Amino acid sequence: MPLTELQIKALKPQAIRYAVSDGRGLALEVMPTGAASWRYRYQFKGKTEKVSLGQYPLVSLKAARSKRDELAKAVHEGVSPAKQKQLEKFALANSTSVFDFSERYFREVIERDRKDTKQLRRYLEKEIYPAFGTWALRDVTAQDVQRLVFKKRDNGFESAAAQLRNLLKRIFDYAIVCGIVTANPTHATPMRFITRARPRTRSLSPDELKIYLQVLYRSNIRRQFKLTLHIILLTLVRKSELLQARWINVNLEAGEWLIPEAQSKTGKPHTVYLSTQVSEMFKELQQLAGDSELVLPGRGSLTRPFAANALNQAMGAMSFPIAPFTIHDLRRTGSTILHEQGFSSDVVEKALNHTIGGVRGVYNRAEYADQRKMMLQSWADYISSLHGQLYI
């Protein structure tokens, strides 16, 4: 008996997959998860073949019957629908370039899931497309991936190499889902061969902070970078937030710097209260920036900020006689010491521009403006006492 829409809607999932027939080879398979898909079974040259016609209800009963009739006509004319589908997949795999599929992945996945896509776009345009953007996706081998990633690693950019490898992995994972390729060539390049795992608990001691500032100001890196790395320590902001800062959002008279929604990792605007030390550093950065709207215009450009890895390169150019640490560890250091000094956790977390989770986060909407102003000034004074002077 042919199926009806009411019968289909009444179907319930069972412990194992089962099928209900609509007749003439068309059946609806119901999975234990409750998902249902149309299948068409037929005889071709004495053998049973089947093809998928799509999921219900995206493909309605009427549409499934129409597809079944089209394929039955093809079988009658000596054409195997299953073989034809395989040939179409093969042709698609041969014709889909790395560029075309990566752009599709960017639209359908990255832009949907991420607010800030600049760095991933940069990896595509500066690394992946020049290497093999015009190649068919299925032609990219494990050796091709290794050559690209290891070149980045061997030039001293381990973190960037790891991110590049992960982007390629996600692109190929999606290509497998979409039926374009059957294997992921990035699996032959494990992360342990690209970058060393770094502890997420590193916090500098007061003595280490003193050494950090001494080495920083005695180094030969750019003056902007010295001030930037000092400001990150004193304000507890993220590296990206300072690199993207614009003068229109800095009010030196009020001692406030606004990180707008588009540049804030939490997706909400965040006000940073400037200590007297940081205000003086911003004034110097303003002189160094000239006519640029950016607080930190890049080398040779007034309209573009420094690249995201510029500060990492500057850190790498210095030799600190202490255990390795990252720029992000400066934020953790500030949080650790401020908590030890007795400041409220909510005030510290707000200064870090963290989102407080759970019920506490839902009901606590306080900005703690006065407390943060006092705390950040106290923190700057404390760092100055370690360093022995305002800044060099």
C-alpha positions as CSV (number, residue, x, y, z in Angstrom):
1,M,0.0,0.0,0.0
2,P,1.3,3.5,-0.9
3,L,2.2,5.7,2.1
4,T,0.4,8.8,3.2
5,E,1.7,11.9,4.9
6,L,-0.3,11.0,8.0
7,Q,1.3,7.5,8.1
8,I,4.7,9.0,7.8
9,K,4.2,11.5,10.6
10,A,3.0,8.7,12.8
11,L,6.2,6.7,12.4
12,K,8.3,6.3,15.6
13,P,12.0,5.4,15.9
14,Q,12.9,2.0,17.1
15,A,16.0,0.4,18.5
16,I,17.2,-0.6,15.1
17,R,16.8,1.0,11.7
18,Y,13.7,-0.1,9.7
19,A,12.1,0.8,6.4
20,V,8.5,1.3,5.2
21,S,7.7,0.8,1.6
22,D,5.8,3.2,-0.7
23,G,5.9,0.7,-3.6
24,R,7.8,0.4,-6.8
25,G,11.2,0.4,-5.0
26,L,10.7,3.6,-3.0
27,A,11.0,3.2,0.8
28,L,11.5,5.5,3.8
29,E,14.2,4.3,6.2
30,V,13.7,5.4,9.8
31,M,16.9,5.6,12.0
32,P,17.0,5.1,15.8
33,T,17.7,8.8,16.1
34,G,14.3,9.6,14.5
35,A,15.9,10.8,11.2
36,A,14.2,9.5,8.1
37,S,15.6,9.2,4.5
38,W,14.2,8.1,1.2
39,R,15.8,5.2,-0.6
40,Y,15.1,3.8,-4.1
41,R,16.0,0.2,-4.8
42,Y,16.0,-1.3,-8.3
43,Q,17.4,-4.2,-10.3
44,F,20.2,-3.3,-12.9
45,K,21.7,-6.1,-15.0
46,G,20.6,-8.7,-12.5
47,K,22.0,-6.9,-9.4
48,T,20.2,-4.9,-6.7
49,E,21.3,-1.3,-6.4
50,K,20.0,1.6,-4.3
51,V,20.4,5.4,-4.2
52,S,19.5,7.9,-1.6
53,L,16.9,10.5,-2.5
54,G,17.3,12.8,0.5
55,Q,15.9,13.2,4.0
56,Y,12.2,13.6,4.9
57,P,10.7,16.2,5.3
58,L,13.2,18.2,3.3
59,V,12.2,15.9,0.4
60,S,8.4,15.4,0.6
61,L,6.5,12.2,-0.3
62,K,5.5,13.8,-3.6
63,A,9.0,14.9,-4.5
64,A,10.4,11.4,-3.6
65,R,7.9,9.7,-5.9
66,S,8.8,12.1,-8.7
67,K,12.5,11.4,-8.2
68,R,11.7,7.6,-8.1
69,D,9.9,7.9,-11.4
70,E,12.8,9.8,-13.1
71,L,15.3,7.2,-11.9
72,A,13.0,4.2,-13.0
73,K,13.0,5.7,-16.5
74,A,16.8,6.0,-16.5
75,V,17.1,2.3,-15.4
76,H,14.7,1.3,-18.2
77,E,17.0,3.2,-20.7
78,G,20.0,1.3,-19.4
79,V,21.5,3.8,-17.1
80,S,22.5,2.9,-13.5
81,P,21.5,5.8,-11.1
82,A,24.0,4.6,-8.5
83,K,26.8,4.5,-11.0
84,Q,25.8,7.9,-12.4
85,K,25.9,9.4,-8.9
86,Q,29.4,8.0,-8.3
87,L,30.5,9.6,-11.6
88,E,29.0,12.9,-10.6
89,K,30.9,12.8,-7.3
90,F,34.1,11.9,-9.0
91,A,33.6,14.8,-11.5
92,L,32.8,17.2,-8.6
93,A,36.0,16.1,-6.7
94,N,38.1,16.6,-9.8
95,S,36.7,20.1,-10.6
96,T,36.5,21.6,-7.2
97,S,39.5,23.7,-6.5
98,V,41.1,24.5,-3.1
99,F,40.1,28.2,-3.7
100,D,36.5,27.4,-4.5
101,F,35.9,25.0,-1.7
102,S,37.8,27.2,0.9
103,E,35.6,30.1,0.0
104,R,32.5,28.0,0.4
105,Y,33.8,26.8,3.8
106,F,34.5,30.4,4.8
107,R,30.9,31.5,3.9
108,E,29.1,28.5,5.3
109,V,31.1,27.8,8.5
110,I,33.6,30.5,9.5
111,E,31.4,33.6,8.9
112,R,28.6,31.9,10.7
113,D,30.6,30.8,13.8
114,R,33.1,33.6,14.2
115,K,32.9,37.3,14.7
116,D,36.5,38.1,13.9
117,T,37.5,36.3,10.7
118,K,40.5,38.5,9.7
119,Q,43.3,36.2,10.8
120,L,41.7,33.1,9.0
121,R,41.2,35.2,5.9
122,R,44.8,36.2,6.0
123,Y,45.9,32.5,6.2
124,L,43.8,31.8,3.2
125,E,45.0,34.7,1.0
126,K,48.7,34.8,2.2
127,E,49.5,31.1,2.7
128,I,47.0,28.6,1.3
129,Y,45.9,30.1,-2.0
130,P,49.5,31.0,-3.2
131,A,50.6,27.4,-2.4
132,F,47.8,25.4,-4.0
133,G,44.7,27.6,-4.5
134,T,44.2,26.6,-8.1
135,W,44.7,22.8,-7.5
136,A,41.8,20.4,-7.3
137,L,41.1,19.8,-3.6
138,R,41.5,16.0,-4.0
139,D,45.0,16.5,-5.4
140,V,46.5,18.1,-2.2
141,T,48.6,15.5,-0.5
142,A,50.0,15.1,3.0
143,Q,53.4,16.1,1.7
144,D,51.9,19.4,0.3
145,V,50.4,20.2,3.7
146,Q,53.6,19.4,5.5
147,R,55.7,21.5,3.2
148,L,53.5,24.5,3.8
149,V,53.1,24.1,7.5
150,F,56.7,23.2,8.3
151,K,58.0,26.2,6.3
152,K,56.0,28.4,8.6
153,R,57.2,26.5,11.6
154,D,60.9,26.5,10.6
155,N,60.8,30.3,10.1
156,G,60.0,30.7,13.8
157,F,56.2,30.9,13.7
158,E,55.2,27.8,15.5
159,S,51.8,29.2,16.7
160,A,50.9,30.5,13.3
161,A,52.0,27.1,11.7
162,A,49.7,25.3,14.1
163,Q,46.7,27.6,13.3
164,L,47.4,27.2,9.6
165,R,47.4,23.4,9.9
166,N,44.1,23.5,11.9
167,L,42.4,25.7,9.3
168,L,43.4,23.2,6.6
169,K,42.2,20.3,8.7
170,R,38.8,21.9,9.2
171,I,38.5,22.7,5.5
172,F,39.2,19.1,4.6
173,D,36.9,17.8,7.3
174,Y,34.1,19.8,5.8
175,A,35.0,18.6,2.3
176,I,34.6,15.0,3.5
177,V,31.2,15.9,4.9
178,C,30.2,17.4,1.6
179,G,31.4,14.4,-0.4
180,I,34.2,16.2,-2.2
181,V,37.1,14.1,-0.8
182,T,37.4,10.9,1.2
183,A,40.5,11.5,3.2
184,N,42.1,14.4,5.1
185,P,45.8,15.0,4.3
186,T,46.4,17.0,7.4
187,H,46.2,13.9,9.6
188,A,49.7,13.0,8.6
189,T,51.0,16.2,10.3
190,P,50.2,15.9,14.0
191,M,50.4,19.0,16.2
192,R,53.2,17.6,18.3
193,F,55.5,18.0,15.3
194,I,54.5,21.6,14.8
195,T,54.5,23.3,18.2
196,R,55.4,22.5,21.7
197,A,52.5,22.3,24.2
198,R,52.7,25.3,26.6
199,P,51.2,25.3,30.1
200,R,48.2,27.5,30.6
201,T,49.2,28.2,34.2
202,R,52.3,30.3,33.7
203,S,52.3,33.4,35.9
204,L,55.3,35.6,36.4
205,S,56.5,36.3,39.9
206,P,57.3,39.9,41.0
207,D,61.0,39.3,40.5
208,E,60.3,37.9,37.0
209,L,58.2,41.0,36.2
210,K,61.1,43.2,37.2
211,I,63.4,41.3,34.8
212,Y,60.8,41.4,32.1
213,L,60.6,45.2,32.2
214,Q,64.3,45.6,32.4
215,V,64.9,43.4,29.3
216,L,62.0,45.0,27.5
217,Y,63.3,48.6,27.7
218,R,66.9,47.6,27.1
219,S,66.1,45.7,24.0
220,N,66.3,47.1,20.4
221,I,62.7,46.4,19.4
222,R,60.5,49.3,18.2
223,R,59.5,51.9,20.8
224,Q,55.8,51.3,20.0
225,F,56.3,47.6,20.9
226,K,58.0,48.4,24.2
227,L,55.1,50.6,25.2
228,T,52.5,48.2,23.9
229,L,53.9,45.2,25.8
230,H,54.0,47.4,29.0
231,I,50.4,48.7,28.5
232,I,49.1,45.1,28.1
233,L,50.6,44.3,31.5
234,L,49.1,47.4,33.1
235,T,45.7,47.3,31.5
236,L,45.2,43.5,31.3
237,V,43.8,43.8,27.8
238,R,44.2,41.3,25.0
239,K,46.9,41.8,22.4
240,S,44.3,42.1,19.6
241,E,42.3,44.7,21.4
242,L,45.3,47.0,21.6
243,L,46.5,46.4,18.1
244,Q,43.1,47.4,16.7
245,A,42.6,50.4,19.0
246,R,41.7,53.8,17.4
247,W,42.2,57.3,18.8
248,I,38.5,58.1,18.4
249,N,37.9,55.7,21.3
250,V,40.6,57.0,23.6
251,N,39.7,59.9,25.9
252,L,42.9,60.9,27.7
253,E,41.2,63.7,29.6
254,A,38.7,61.3,31.2
255,G,41.4,58.5,31.4
256,E,39.2,56.0,29.5
257,W,39.7,53.8,26.4
258,L,36.6,52.2,24.9
259,I,37.0,48.8,23.2
260,P,34.0,48.7,20.8
261,E,31.8,45.7,20.4
262,A,33.4,44.7,17.0
263,Q,36.9,44.5,18.6
264,S,35.9,42.9,22.0
265,K,36.2,39.2,22.3
266,T,33.0,39.0,24.4
267,G,31.0,40.8,21.7
268,K,30.2,43.6,24.1
269,P,31.8,47.1,24.5
270,H,34.4,47.3,27.2
271,T,35.8,50.4,28.9
272,V,39.4,50.3,30.1
273,Y,40.3,52.8,32.8
274,L,43.7,54.3,32.3
275,S,46.1,54.8,35.1
276,T,48.4,57.9,35.1
277,Q,51.2,55.7,33.8
278,V,49.2,54.3,30.9
279,S,47.9,57.8,30.0
280,E,51.5,59.0,29.6
281,M,52.3,56.0,27.4
282,F,49.2,56.7,25.3
283,K,50.4,60.3,24.8
284,E,53.7,59.1,23.5
285,L,52.0,56.6,21.2
286,Q,49.9,59.4,19.9
287,Q,53.0,61.3,18.9
288,L,54.5,58.3,17.3
289,A,51.2,57.6,15.4
290,G,51.3,61.0,13.7
291,D,48.1,61.6,11.7
292,S,46.9,58.0,11.9
293,E,43.5,57.2,13.3
294,L,45.1,54.0,14.7
295,V,46.9,53.9,18.0
296,L,49.4,51.5,16.5
297,P,49.7,52.0,12.8
298,G,51.8,49.4,11.0
299,R,55.2,50.0,9.5
300,G,54.9,52.1,6.3
301,S,51.1,52.5,6.7
302,L,48.9,55.0,8.6
303,T,45.7,53.1,7.8
304,R,46.6,49.5,8.8
305,P,47.7,48.2,12.2
306,F,50.6,46.0,12.8
307,A,50.1,42.3,11.9
308,A,48.8,40.1,14.6
309,N,52.1,38.2,15.0
310,A,54.2,41.4,15.1
311,L,54.3,41.5,18.9
312,N,55.1,37.8,19.0
313,Q,58.1,38.5,16.8
314,A,59.2,41.3,19.0
315,M,59.0,39.1,22.1
316,G,61.0,36.4,20.2
317,A,63.7,39.0,19.5
318,M,64.3,39.4,23.2
319,S,66.2,37.0,25.5
320,F,64.6,36.8,28.9
321,P,66.7,34.9,31.6
322,I,63.6,33.4,33.1
323,A,61.3,30.5,32.2
324,P,59.4,30.9,28.8
325,F,56.2,32.9,28.8
326,T,53.7,34.4,26.3
327,I,52.1,37.8,26.0
328,H,48.8,36.2,27.2
329,D,50.6,35.1,30.4
330,L,50.9,38.8,31.3
331,R,47.1,38.9,31.7
332,R,47.2,35.8,33.9
333,T,50.0,37.3,35.9
334,G,48.0,40.4,36.6
335,S,44.9,38.4,37.6
336,T,46.9,36.2,39.9
337,I,48.7,39.0,41.8
338,L,45.6,41.2,42.0
339,H,43.7,38.3,43.5
340,E,46.6,37.7,46.0
341,Q,46.4,41.4,46.9
342,G,42.8,40.9,48.0
343,F,40.9,42.5,45.1
344,S,37.4,41.2,44.4
345,S,37.3,38.4,41.8
346,D,34.3,40.1,40.1
347,V,36.3,43.3,39.7
348,V,39.3,41.5,38.4
349,E,37.3,39.5,35.9
350,K,35.5,42.6,34.7
351,A,38.9,44.3,34.2
352,L,40.0,41.3,32.1
353,N,36.8,41.6,30.0
354,H,35.8,38.1,30.9
355,T,32.2,36.8,30.7
356,I,31.1,35.5,34.1
357,G,29.3,32.2,33.6
358,G,26.3,30.5,35.3
359,V,23.6,32.1,37.3
360,R,26.1,34.6,38.8
361,G,26.8,36.0,35.3
362,V,23.1,36.3,34.5
363,Y,22.3,38.4,37.5
364,N,25.5,40.3,38.0
365,R,25.4,43.3,35.5
366,A,27.7,45.5,37.6
367,E,30.4,47.5,35.8
368,Y,32.5,48.2,39.0
369,A,33.8,51.4,37.4
370,D,35.1,53.0,40.5
371,Q,36.6,49.8,41.8
372,R,38.4,49.1,38.5
373,K,39.8,52.6,38.3
374,M,41.3,52.3,41.8
375,M,42.5,48.7,41.2
376,L,44.2,49.5,37.9
377,Q,45.9,52.6,39.3
378,S,47.1,50.5,42.3
379,W,48.3,47.8,39.9
380,A,50.3,50.4,37.8
381,D,51.8,51.8,40.9
382,Y,52.8,48.4,42.1
383,I,54.5,47.6,38.8
384,S,56.3,50.9,38.8
385,S,57.6,50.1,42.3
386,L,59.1,46.9,40.9
387,H,60.6,48.7,38.0
388,G,61.9,51.6,40.0
389,Q,60.4,54.3,37.8
390,L,57.4,55.3,35.7
391,Y,58.8,53.9,32.5
392,I,61.9,54.3,30.4
